[in-house]
């Protein structure tokens, strides 16, 4: 049986492109939300973005029903030369469905934001179909396999 990582052909992030020519580091913000596209309601959700010394956390969500989105949170990040990666983390518990139980992604999953993502809305989607979390930005998309801790 294939593991979820093998199914997803999980990426470690996106190649840096447009910001490679920029010398100065620039502070930027965008918004992000979590979409429950799992096959059940989810509870005990932890959703975090980390970039350098900045951590953005979705406030405590006790229940996110199937098909619902969380509130939007502000994401702080930098672009330019030698900036930190944008790390994303999720943990949740699925109550019912074919994929129930506790799920999380690895701790070092990154999907870097770009200059053009400033002021936009990033979607983090949980997909039970392939057991992945997708980070969709205006500049592209990354994904990571989820597993039982």
Secondary structure by P-SEA (a helix, b strand, c coil): cccccccccccccccccccccccbbbbbcbbbbbbccccccccccccccccccbbbbccccccccccccccbbbbbbccccccccbbbbbbbbbccccccccccccccbbbbbccccccbbbbbbbbcccbbbbbbccccbbbbbbbcc
